[in-house]
Amino acid sequence: MGRFRIGIDVGSTNTDVAVVDEKGQPYYTAKVTTTPDVTTGILQALEKAVRESGISPDDVAAVMYGTTHGLNAIVTRRGLLKVGVLRIGLPATTAIEPMLDWPADLREAIGSIYRLVSGGFEFNGEEIAPLDEEAVRRAAEEFKRKGVEAVAITSVFSPVRPDHEVRAAEIVRKVMGDVPISMSHTLGSVGLLERENATILNAAIVGVMKRSISAVRETMEKLGLGEAKLYLAQNDGTIISADMAERYPIFTVAAAVSNSVRGAYVLTGLKDAIVVDTGGTTTNVGVLEKGFPRESSSAVIIGGVRTMFMMPDFISIGVAGGSIVKIKDGEVTVGPESVGYKLVEEGIAWGGNTITATDVALALGVMEIDDPKCDPERARKLIPRDIAEKAYKYIVNAVEEAIDRIKTKPDPMPVVLVGGGSAMLPRKLKGASEVIRPAGAQSANAIGAATALIGATVEKTYNYEQIPRQKALEEAKKAAIDKALESGAAPGTVEVAFVEEISMPYLPGNIVKVRVKAVGRAWV
């Protein structure tokens, strides 16, 4: 059995790689420049880790990587599959058609093909109408004629009873063959439209994720890592098997933020803290709760589409290491424009002509960079002291404001600084009880990926007047544990991380939404 795990995380400027040992301690870390196609950078990072770390490929048990492939595809409208959307809910659910409020170019990119059929359930599990199987069959035949490449199926209150979605998927598969099918009860929350949106987006990016995983697997074979397991980082700071990621790619679109937050926990041991991840283009501020990234409780907008599924709660600001300092009418601002990975070419300290946030920190002597090409003295000579001080104050104020916004309580909290650009931040910040920049902070995202646990979250709705509370909780816990096992967790290692009960007073009866998260070690 291998001793090492390799974690890879894609950022806007750099792709980080870390090799950790069986105790989760960093053994080797490195950075490569993120490539426009993302995949090339991931493969370069993997090759660099194997060739330079000195480890034997036979000693690698697993490769974990976080990727922006899915998010990039949605944002750029490229590489998306043509999706057939099937909503089960007639005679209800006709007021708002699927994808009604989507950006026009995104609707066009996935085909804007949808059909509504009879079926679905009430909040208490009672059938609204029988599933119209013949209508489902006709819809599938139409999808096939129109060249649909993936199907998204959503039914009313399917998180309560998924029966109609499951049966519709069976019919679609008989008609269309081995087409990727996304079912909403496996993806989102109770709200129909947000859950439907997430399901459609998931179906649209299945192809992108499959190509990414295939490329990584091919490189692993070439490097002698064919026996190592492959996992992908999820939005909540856990990982899932590559096979599951191909089915549920939407769970990976915000993995980069969660990797950094989880990495901060690994490096400090703090279970509750604010994490400030400063890269080359943005600073992301998130929260550690019980050792995992705090999840967002509000709807999340992805590529202009409103969704509701597990996503980290974070604030992103355009102030980071490569952010450009601008001077206008005596006023100094920083970002959101950035030189990104070109910092070592365009930054003042590297002989360039662009004043960046890093140049300002070097000029003021608040950070050091171990790079023979970096000349802090040049930054001190060319950047006026008052300009540098104003710019640095702007940077610190922006970070402190983000810390204040992400907090839910006024009490000071520990703040952990991670990311390559975090060295420029001061060790005292408003709202922080202490500021920590641990060893390995510059590679926290890759370390977070390499040490992540397998995770699965299940959300179900129960009427406690119809089912005893304890029985409902046990059922939800079992479902979460089973899902974690399916995602690749080792039997005997899975445990429930948290249970959340949310009352739904706007529905008649004692209706409660139950969310359960289960985690376990990877099968390595």
Secondary structure, 3 states (H helix, E strand, C coil): CCCEEEEEEECCCEEEEEEECCCCCEEEEEEEECCCCCHHHHHHHHHHHHHHCCCCHHHEEEEEEECCHHHHHHHHCCCCCCEEEEEEEECCCCCCCCCCCCCHHHHHHHCCEEEEEECCECCCCCECCCCCHHHHHHHHHHHHHCCCCEEEEEECCCCCCCHHHHHHHHHHHHHHCCCCEEEHHHCCCCCHHHHHHHHHHHHHCHHHHHHHHHHHHHHHHHCCCCCCEEEEECCCCCEEEHHHHHHCHHHHCCHHHHHHHHHHHHHHCCCCEEEEEECCCCEEEEEEECCEECECCCCEEECCEEECCCCECEEEECCCCCEEEEEECCEEEEEEEECHHHHHHHEHHHCCCECEHHHHHHHHCCCCCCCCCCCHHHHHHHCCHHHHHHHHHHHHHHHHHHHHHHCCCCCCEEEEEECCCHHHCCCCCCCEEEEECCCCHHHHHHHHHHCCCEEEEEEEEEECCCCCHHHHHHHHHHHHHHHHHHCCECCCCCEEEEEEEEECCCCCCCEEEEEEEEEECECC
